[in-house]
Amino acid sequence: MALFQLILILILSSCMAQDEDIMTPVVNIYSELKEIKELAEQNSLIEELQKQIKVAFTASMSATESTNRGPFSTETKLIFDKVLTNIANAFDPVTGYFFTAPVKGVYYFRYSGSAFSSHDMGLSVFKGTTQFVSSYKYNSGERNDQMASGAVMELEVGEEVHMRLWIRSWIFVDRHYNYSTFKGYLLYPLDSTSV
């Protein structure tokens, strides 16, 4: 009988050990749920930060004395080397002509130009190597001519925007008042799932 009791105790303890292994989950559900909640909170924080991204610049052309740029025999990139505002440093103050999108989003760009009445003025905004919008002002016979326009663009991260002066046209560069400017800002960021 003692032998039978010993065998029975061994069998029951073996079964209890197996039941304990079966009942113990391989994955701790509570810790997994906690990690999923933390990831969701991090994603929500990232989305909120993306909404708060601020990108804006205003630049003008500098000169030691009031003068004209142009005319040129080819379309020429305009250099806006007098940076007045550069939030997020997306406008390149070294070259003075490239804005590079730091985030995917919808941007608004605006430009203005001034010229004396004896000269035509043609300005274009380029998205990369493609002309996006243009304006042309024929000499009016008045003392000064002004022109301004703008455009809304959807840009991917790293896409560049710049301005060019048309062939055989002029733009006035003053030394004080910043009549000719290039400016832009992020309207809102787009994520990869946006339409």
C-alpha positions as CSV (number, residue, x, y, z in Angstrom):
1,M,0.0,0.0,0.0
2,A,2.9,2.4,0.7
3,L,4.2,1.8,-2.7
4,F,0.8,2.5,-4.2
5,Q,0.5,5.8,-2.2
6,L,4.0,6.8,-3.4
7,I,3.1,6.2,-7.0
8,L,-0.1,8.1,-6.6
9,I,1.6,11.0,-5.0
10,L,4.2,11.1,-7.9
11,I,1.4,11.0,-10.6
12,L,-0.6,13.7,-8.9
13,S,2.4,16.0,-8.4
14,S,3.3,15.4,-12.0
15,C,-0.2,16.4,-13.1
16,M,-0.3,19.4,-10.9
17,A,3.0,20.6,-12.4
18,Q,1.6,20.2,-15.9
19,D,-1.6,22.0,-15.0
20,E,0.4,24.9,-13.6
21,D,2.3,25.2,-16.9
22,I,-0.9,25.1,-18.8
23,M,-2.5,27.8,-16.7
24,T,0.5,30.1,-16.7
25,P,0.3,32.3,-19.9
26,V,3.4,32.5,-22.1
27,V,2.6,36.2,-22.6
28,N,1.6,38.5,-19.8
29,I,-1.6,40.1,-21.2
30,Y,-1.6,43.0,-18.8
31,S,2.0,44.1,-19.7
32,E,1.2,43.7,-23.4
33,L,-1.9,45.8,-23.0
34,K,0.1,48.4,-21.1
35,E,2.7,48.5,-24.0
36,I,0.0,48.9,-26.6
37,K,-1.6,51.8,-24.6
38,E,1.9,53.5,-24.3
39,L,2.4,53.1,-28.1
40,A,-1.0,54.6,-28.8
41,E,-0.2,57.6,-26.5
42,Q,3.2,58.1,-28.3
43,N,1.5,58.0,-31.7
44,S,-1.1,60.5,-30.5
45,L,1.7,62.8,-29.2
46,I,3.6,62.6,-32.5
47,E,0.4,63.5,-34.4
48,E,-0.2,66.5,-32.1
49,L,3.4,67.7,-32.5
50,Q,3.1,67.4,-36.3
51,K,0.1,69.7,-36.1
52,Q,2.1,72.3,-34.2
53,I,5.0,72.4,-36.7
54,K,5.7,76.0,-37.7
55,V,7.5,76.8,-40.9
56,A,7.7,80.4,-42.3
57,F,10.2,82.7,-44.0
58,T,10.4,86.2,-45.5
59,A,13.4,87.2,-47.6
60,S,14.4,90.3,-49.6
61,M,17.3,91.3,-51.8
62,S,20.0,93.4,-50.3
63,A,22.1,96.1,-52.0
64,T,24.4,98.7,-50.7
65,E,22.6,101.2,-52.9
66,S,19.3,101.1,-54.8
67,T,19.8,99.3,-58.1
68,N,18.2,96.9,-60.6
69,R,18.9,93.2,-61.2
70,G,18.7,92.3,-64.8
71,P,18.3,92.2,-67.7
72,F,19.8,88.8,-68.3
73,S,20.0,86.8,-71.5
74,T,18.7,83.7,-69.7
75,E,16.1,83.1,-67.0
76,T,18.0,83.7,-63.7
77,K,17.4,82.5,-60.2
78,L,16.8,85.5,-57.9
79,I,18.9,85.6,-54.8
80,F,17.1,86.8,-51.7
81,D,20.0,87.2,-49.4
82,K,18.4,89.5,-46.8
83,V,16.5,87.0,-44.6
84,L,14.0,88.7,-42.4
85,T,12.2,85.7,-40.9
86,N,13.3,82.0,-41.1
87,I,11.3,79.9,-38.7
88,A,12.4,76.2,-39.0
89,N,15.4,77.4,-41.1
90,A,13.8,76.0,-44.3
91,F,14.9,78.9,-46.4
92,D,18.6,78.6,-47.3
93,P,20.3,81.9,-46.2
94,V,23.7,80.8,-47.7
95,T,22.5,80.5,-51.3
96,G,19.6,82.9,-50.8
97,Y,17.2,81.2,-53.3
98,F,16.1,77.8,-52.1
99,F,13.3,77.0,-49.8
100,T,13.3,73.3,-48.9
101,A,10.2,71.7,-47.4
102,P,11.1,70.2,-44.0
103,V,7.8,68.3,-43.7
104,K,5.3,67.0,-46.2
105,G,2.5,69.5,-46.3
106,V,0.5,72.3,-48.0
107,Y,2.4,75.6,-48.3
108,Y,1.6,79.1,-49.3
109,F,4.2,81.2,-51.2
110,R,3.9,84.9,-52.1
111,Y,6.2,87.2,-54.0
112,S,6.3,90.9,-54.8
113,G,8.4,92.9,-57.2
114,S,9.1,96.5,-58.0
115,A,10.5,98.0,-61.2
116,F,10.9,101.4,-62.8
117,S,8.4,102.2,-65.5
118,S,10.9,102.0,-68.3
119,H,11.5,98.2,-67.7
120,D,9.3,95.1,-68.0
121,M,9.3,92.7,-65.0
122,G,8.6,89.0,-65.2
123,L,8.8,86.7,-62.2
124,S,8.2,83.0,-61.8
125,V,8.0,80.6,-58.8
126,F,9.5,77.1,-59.5
127,K,8.7,73.9,-57.7
128,G,11.9,72.0,-58.4
129,T,12.6,72.5,-62.1
130,T,9.0,73.1,-63.0
131,Q,7.5,76.6,-63.4
132,F,4.5,76.8,-61.1
133,V,3.2,80.3,-61.3
134,S,4.3,83.5,-63.1
135,S,3.5,87.2,-63.4
136,Y,4.5,89.7,-65.9
137,K,4.3,93.5,-65.7
138,Y,4.8,95.6,-68.8
139,N,6.3,99.0,-68.3
140,S,3.3,101.3,-67.6
141,G,4.9,104.7,-68.2
142,E,4.3,105.5,-64.6
143,R,7.2,106.2,-62.3
144,N,7.1,102.8,-60.4
145,D,5.4,99.5,-61.1
146,Q,4.5,96.9,-58.5
147,M,3.5,93.3,-58.9
148,A,2.6,90.6,-56.4
149,S,1.2,87.1,-56.6
150,G,1.1,83.8,-54.7
151,A,0.4,80.1,-54.9
152,V,-0.5,77.2,-52.8
153,M,1.6,74.1,-53.3
154,E,1.6,70.5,-51.9
155,L,5.3,69.6,-51.2
156,E,7.0,66.4,-50.2
157,V,9.9,66.5,-47.7
158,G,13.0,67.8,-49.4
159,E,11.2,69.4,-52.4
160,E,12.6,72.9,-53.3
161,V,10.9,76.1,-54.3
162,H,12.7,79.2,-55.7
163,M,12.1,82.3,-57.9
164,R,13.4,83.3,-61.3
165,L,13.6,86.6,-63.2
166,W,12.5,86.3,-66.8
167,I,14.7,86.9,-69.8
168,R,15.3,90.6,-70.6
169,S,13.3,91.8,-67.6
170,W,14.4,93.8,-64.5
171,I,13.6,93.9,-60.8
172,F,14.3,96.9,-58.5
173,V,16.4,96.2,-55.4
174,D,16.3,99.0,-52.8
175,R,18.6,99.2,-49.9
176,H,16.0,100.1,-47.2
177,Y,12.4,99.2,-47.8
178,N,12.3,95.6,-49.1
179,Y,10.0,96.2,-52.0
180,S,10.9,92.9,-53.7
181,T,10.3,89.9,-51.5
182,F,9.8,86.1,-51.4
183,K,7.9,84.6,-48.6
184,G,6.2,81.4,-47.6
185,Y,4.7,79.3,-44.8
186,L,3.3,75.9,-44.0
187,L,-0.5,76.0,-44.0
188,Y,-0.8,72.5,-42.6
189,P,1.3,69.2,-42.6
190,L,0.1,66.1,-44.4
191,D,0.8,62.6,-43.1
192,S,1.2,59.6,-45.4
193,T,-2.5,58.7,-45.1
194,S,-3.8,62.2,-46.1
195,V,-5.8,62.6,-49.3
